Amino acid sequence: MNGAQNGDRLLPHTPNVMRILLVNPPVGFSYYNIGLRRPPLSLAYLASVLEGEHDVSIVDFSTGKESWKRYRYDGYDVVGISADTVRFPLSLRIARRARERGAVIVMGGPHVSFRDEEALRSGLVDYVVRNEGEYSFRSLIDYLSGDAALDSVRGVSRLAVDGSVVRAPDEPFITDLDSLPFPARELLNLNHYNERMNGRPMTTLITSRGCPFNCDFCASSEFFGIRWRARSVDNILAEMELLYEKYGYRALCFVEDNFTMDPERAVELSERIISKRWDLIWEAWSRVDTIVKHPEMIRAMARAGFRWTFVGFESGSQEVLDGFGKKTVAGDAFRAMEILRSNGVRATGAFILGAVNDTPETIDETIRFARDLNPRKVQFSILTPYPGTKLYE
């Protein structure tokens, strides 16, 4: 067949063992501008479910150590590219180069999950893996390698011969996250990620997925589902031990929206960390209402090395918060900051300007609010309607 626009594009041969390249496109803005370069764990998770069956490589162009323009894409059967909204145009340019070398092109990530047709009709993308990708991508690779029938593929979009978009049934969200292998960090050069916490080299891990809050500006609830799904404390500790003992990290960041969704789990994990007697500090993200309702959780976490948190305060205007569907009370932010400070926890506070119902007065109110809260770091964002959000729709 002659490309995705003409229907299903298959390899000229069907190797049982495939050469697969997973690509993280470069980013030239936001966190990367202030020196935050974090391993692409989503790609490392994809690789982990394919290792042992296929020859998988990861290239992370965001580190600046490799150039997407000079990279040799030759010899790969499949090239999978991660695409969020900001990087989507560049992802297509990478796809063109890899496709010219004969690879089947697969895209995944937030942007193409919600705008799969846009990617497919570019003529540069053969398949789109929607939402949570580990098992969907594996089912597609099983098909492309000749090990499974097309009707066994789940969570993947493609173009049919007549040009119509065919969307395979969704792959159910993974309920047992413990069943996933740990991310294939051995495929990444971790020395290329230079983020530090209090002077210590730091790396990241994920212990839960899903978000029940469904804020208007965020696509997380659509991408990972409304239901919060969590790994067990034993499973988390096993990965932490790997990072501590094998890789030598003494600072970790839990990069997920709702680490403290279950305060009992957070406390149990903290107590288990203390029992390990590790020389470890860490960061986890939380919400104003959770912090205020559970100060004992913050105390337990702080005893276990919890030193930083990221909190979405968003706005000093209650009307704007309500418009976001945030389900928090602006005034509670001051009590949350008191609890954090009293336990020696520093905060990065996130604020959003330009809400639909923002006015010059409410924007000034938010700026004063941020100044009065006085978190250690602040992040101001301009409200942007990304695909997958209520705001976009």
N, C-alpha and C positions, 0 to 999 in steps of 0.2 A: 504494500500500500504506500501511498505517496504523501505521508504527513498527516498530522492530527486533523486538519481541516477536511480531509477526505476519508475520515473514519479511523478505525482502530489501526494504530501504527505498531507493527511488531518488528522484532529483530530478524535479520536475515537467517539467523540460526537460533536454536533454543538451547543454550548451554544450561546444564544443571547447576553449575557453579558460575555465578555472574560476577563481573567486575562492576562495582557500584561506587560512585563518587557522590558524597553528600557535601553540599556547598552552603556556607554561611556568607552572604554577600557583605561587602563593606558598608560601614555606616559612617557618615561624616557629620553627625550632629549629636545633640542631646548628651546622654551619659558619656559617650566617647570623647566629647569635647573636654570633659573634666577628668579624663584619665581612667574612666571605668571600662575595663575590658574584661568581660566575663566569658567563660567557656560556654559554647552553644550546647547546653545540656539537652535540648530537644533533639538535636541531631545525634548526640551521643546515645540517647535512648533508642532512637531508630536503629542505629548501628548495633546496639546491644542485642536486639531481637533477631538480627540477621547473622551475627558472628557465629562461626562454626559451620555455616551453610553456604556463605558467599564471601567473596573477597571485597571487603568494605573499607573505604578510606574517607576521611573528612578533611576538607580544606576550609580554613576560616580566614577569609580575606579581611575581616575586621581588625585583625591584629597588625596589619600593615607589613607583615613579613612576606607575604605573597601578593602578587599583582594579578587581578582577574584578567587583565588584558594580555599578560605574558604567559599565563598558565597554560600548560599543555593538557588539553582535554582528550587526547587521543587514547584509544584502547579501552574506553569504558563502555559497558553495555547500557548502563542506566546512569543518568546524572539527576540527582534529586536536589532541588533548590528551595531554600526557605525564603518565603516572601511575605513581609508585612507591607503595609500601605506605602510607607516612605521609600522602601527599597524595591518596590515592585518594578518600576521602569528599568532599574539597573539589573534586576533579576532576569528580565527579558533579554537584555543585552548579553548576559552570561549564557542564557539558554540558547541564543542564536549561535554563539561560538561552539558550544558543546554539541549542538545538533548538527552543525556543519561537519563535525568529526564522526558522525554516525550514531550518536547516543540517542536512546529514548529519553525524553525529558519529562520529569515528574516535578510538580510544584506542590508545596504544602505551606501551611502557615495561615495566620488570621486573614490577610487580604483575600487570597484566592479561595479560602473556604467559603467566604460570603459573596465572592464575585468570580466564581469558577468559569462562567461563560466568557468573561472578558479575557481571561488567560487562555482559554482554549481557542478562541477565535483570533488570537494573535498569530496563529500559524506556527508558533514556536514551542508550544506546550502540548504534549501528548496526553497527559493524565494530570488530574488534580486530586490530591489526597485531602479530604475535608476533615477539619477539627483534629481531635486527638488521633495521632497518626500511627502509633506503633503497629497495631494489628492490621489496620487498613493497608499500610504500605507493605507489610509482609504478605498479605493476601495478593496484592498486585504483583510483587516479585515472584511469588509462587506461580502465578499465571504466566508472566513473561518468561520464566525459566522453563516452562513446559511441565511443571509439576501439578498444576491445578487447572480446572476449567474456568472460563470467564465468568460464569454465573456464581462462582464461589467468592468473587471479589466483593468487598464491602467498603462503603465510605469513599468511593472513588468516582470522579466524573470524567467523561470523555465525550468526543464527538462521534456520532454514528456516520455511516457511509453517506446518508442523505443530508448530513450537516446539522442534524438536531442534537441537542445536548442530552446525553444519557447519564443519569445519576443513579449509581448502584445504591441499594438500600444502605442506610447509615450503619456503621459499625457501632454497636453499643459502647458507651463509655466503660472503661475498665473499672470494675467495682473493687477488685482485689489488687491494689497497687503493690502489695508485697510480692505478687507473682511476677512482676517485671524484674529483669536483671538490672543491676546497677548500671548507670551510664558508662559507655565504653570510653572512659577518659584516657585509656592507653593509646587511643587513636589521635589524641590531641597533644601538642607540645605545651604542657601547662606552664612552662617558663615564659611563654609569650603573654601571660595574663598577669599584669603587674599591680593589681589593686591591693591596697593594704588597709588593715584596720588597726588603729593605734600603733602603727609602725610594723605590724606583722603581716607577712604575705597571707592573703585570704583567698579562699575559693568558695564555691556555691554548691548547694544541694536543695532538693525539693522534697517535701514530705506530705504534700496534699495537693489535690486539684479540685476545681469546682468552686462556685461562689453563689450563695443564695440571695445576695443583696441586689444584684442586677441594676446597678446605678446607670443612669441614662447615658453617661459619657464613656462607659467601659464595656468592652466586648467579651470580657472574661466569662461571664455567665452563659453567653451563647457558645463560645468556643469550647469551654470545658464542662458546661452543664451547670444547672442550678444546684444540683445535689453536691454537697461537700463530701469528698472521699479522702480518707487519710490512711497513711501507712502506719503500721504498728510501731510501738516504741522499740521493740526488739529489732525490727528491720531497720529503723532509722539509726540505732546505735551501731549496728553492724557496718553501715556505710560510713558513719562518723569515725569508727575505729580504723577503717581502711584509709580514710583521708588523714587521720592522725598518725598512724603507724607506718603505712607504706609511703605516703606522699609527704609526710612531715608537716602538715598544716597545723598551725596553732590558732587560727582564726577562721571562722566559718560564717557564711551568710545563708540563711534560709530564704530563698527567693520565691515566695508564694504569697498570694493575697491574704490568706487566712490561717496563718500558723497558729494563732490563738483561738480559733473557732471553738475548740474543745478545751476549756481551761484545765480539766482534769488530766488530759493527755499532756498538755504543756508542763504541768507540775510534775507528773510522773517522769517525763523525759528529763526534766531538770534534776530531779532527785537521783536518777540513774547516772546522769553526767557527773554529779558530785561524788557518787560512789566510785567512779572511775579514777578520781584524783588526777584528771588531766590538767595540764597547763593550757587552758583553752578559753578564748573569748569568742563571742558570737553575736550576730545580729538576726533579728526576726521582725517581721512586719505585723502590725496590729491595727486596731480601730479604737477610736476615742471611747465609744460606749463599752467595749470589752475591757479596756484598761480601768475605766471608772468603776465598773461593776465587780472587778476581780483584782483588787490591789494585792491580795495574798498571792495571786499567780505571778505578778510582777516581782514580788519579793523573792519567791522561790526561783524564778528564772535568773534574777540578778545574782543570787547566791551561787548559781551554776555557771556564771561567766557571761550572762546577757549584758551587753554594753551599749548596743545601738538598736534603734528601731526606726522604722519608716512609717509615718502616719499621714493619711490623707485628711487633713483638716479642711481643705478645699475652699471654704469661704467663711467670712465673718458674718455674713448675712443669713439669718435663718430662712428667709424667703428663698434665697438662692439655693441653699442646701436642700430645702424641700423640693425645689424645682429639679434638682439633680436626682431625686429619689434616694438620697444618701441615708436617710433614716437615723440621723444623729442630731444632737442638740449643740449648737455652736458654743454656748456657754460652758458645756462640759469639758471643752478642750483645755481650759485652765486647770481644772482638777486633774485631768489626765497628765498634764505637764508636771504638776506638783508631785504626783505619784512617781513618775519617771525620775524626776530629779532627786527625790528623797531616796531612791534606790540606786543612784549613780548611773542611770541609763540616759544616754544622749539620744536626741531625736533629730531626724531629718523630717521637716514638715513640708507637705505638698499642698500647693494652693492653685486654684484655677481661676483665671480671669476671662471675661467675655461670655458669660452664660447668657442664654436667651433673654433672661429677665434681669441681667446685670444693668446697672446705670453707673454714671460717673460717681455717684454717691456710694453705691454698694462696692464698687471697685476700691474706692478710697477706704471704705470700711474694712475690706479684706486686707489691704496693705497695713492699716493700723493694727488689725487683729494679729497679723503675722509678727509685727514688731513687738506687740505686747506679749504674745506667747513666747517669743524669743527662743525658738529651737536652735540647736547648734548649727544646723544647716537648713536651707530652704530651697524649694524648687517651685518656681512659678511657671505655669503652663498656660498657653492660650487655648481655650476650648476648641477642639477640632472634632468634627463629626466623622469618625472613622467607620468604615463598613462593619456591620455586626452590632452596632450600638443602637439603642432606641433613638438617640439624637439623630443618627444618620437616616433612619427610616422615617 
